[in-house]
Amino acid sequence: MEKPTISFKDKLLGGGMTGPDGNLARNDYDLDLKDEDVNMSIVNGIPAIDFSDRIKDILFKEMESTVILKLLGRNIGYNVLYNRTLNL
């Protein structure tokens, strides 16, 4: 069976990426923002947004397995990289 091609837009935005089980990678929950989770203000004329500790924890948890790398100028497959990071 031929694997469907992923568009550049999907690669760039993270869409169409599959996990090690072959299913599309996705979040296990929806992010439910409450009024107290976001504090918007203006500091010296510049808009500023501050998130609650709950939201920061969720965002950090999502970035836990995020890796940015350049491996000797070569491409490395997502599944290979994912498996190597899990084995660290």
C-alpha positions as CSV (number, residue, x, y, z in Angstrom):
1,M,0.0,0.0,0.0
2,E,1.4,3.4,-1.0
3,K,1.9,5.9,1.8
4,P,0.2,9.2,1.1
5,T,2.4,12.2,0.5
6,I,2.4,15.0,3.0
7,S,2.3,18.6,1.7
8,F,5.0,21.1,2.7
9,K,2.3,23.1,4.6
10,D,1.4,19.9,6.6
11,K,5.1,19.3,7.4
12,L,5.6,22.9,8.4
13,L,2.5,23.1,10.6
14,G,3.0,19.6,12.0
15,G,-0.1,18.2,10.3
16,G,0.0,14.7,8.9
17,M,2.8,13.5,11.2
18,T,2.4,9.9,12.4
19,G,3.5,8.5,15.7
20,P,5.3,5.2,16.2
21,D,2.0,3.3,16.0
22,G,1.3,4.6,12.5
23,N,-1.6,6.8,13.7
24,L,-1.7,10.5,13.2
25,A,0.1,12.3,16.1
26,R,-2.4,14.4,18.1
27,N,-3.0,15.9,21.5
28,D,-4.9,13.7,23.9
29,Y,-7.0,16.6,25.2
30,D,-8.3,20.0,24.2
31,L,-6.9,23.1,25.8
32,D,-9.6,24.8,27.8
33,L,-8.6,28.4,28.5
34,K,-10.3,30.1,31.4
35,D,-10.4,33.9,32.1
36,E,-7.9,33.5,35.0
37,D,-5.4,31.6,32.7
38,V,-4.5,34.7,30.6
39,N,-3.5,38.1,31.8
40,M,-3.2,40.7,29.1
41,S,-1.6,44.1,29.9
42,I,0.3,46.9,28.3
43,V,3.9,47.5,29.4
44,N,5.5,50.7,28.1
45,G,3.0,50.8,25.3
46,I,3.7,47.2,24.3
47,P,1.0,44.6,24.6
48,A,2.0,41.7,27.0
49,I,0.4,38.4,27.6
50,D,1.1,36.4,30.8
51,F,-0.2,32.8,31.2
52,S,-1.0,31.0,34.4
53,D,1.2,28.3,35.8
54,R,-1.4,25.7,34.7
55,I,-1.1,26.8,31.1
56,K,2.7,27.0,31.3
57,D,2.8,23.4,32.7
58,I,0.6,22.2,29.8
59,L,2.8,24.0,27.2
60,F,6.0,22.7,28.7
61,K,4.6,19.1,28.8
62,E,3.8,19.4,25.1
63,M,7.4,20.5,24.4
64,E,8.9,17.8,26.5
65,S,9.8,15.6,23.5
66,T,10.4,18.5,21.0
67,V,13.9,18.4,19.6
68,I,15.5,20.8,17.1
69,L,18.7,19.4,15.5
70,K,20.9,19.3,12.4
71,L,22.6,16.0,12.1
72,L,25.6,16.5,9.9
73,G,23.4,18.1,7.2
74,R,21.4,14.9,6.8
75,N,17.7,14.2,7.2
76,I,16.5,11.9,9.8
77,G,13.1,10.3,9.8
78,Y,10.6,11.3,12.5
79,N,10.1,7.8,13.8
80,V,13.8,7.1,14.0
81,L,14.3,10.4,15.9
82,Y,11.4,9.6,18.2
83,N,12.6,6.2,19.0
84,R,16.2,7.4,19.7
85,T,14.9,10.1,22.1
86,L,12.8,7.7,24.0
87,N,15.8,5.4,24.5
88,L,17.9,8.2,26.0
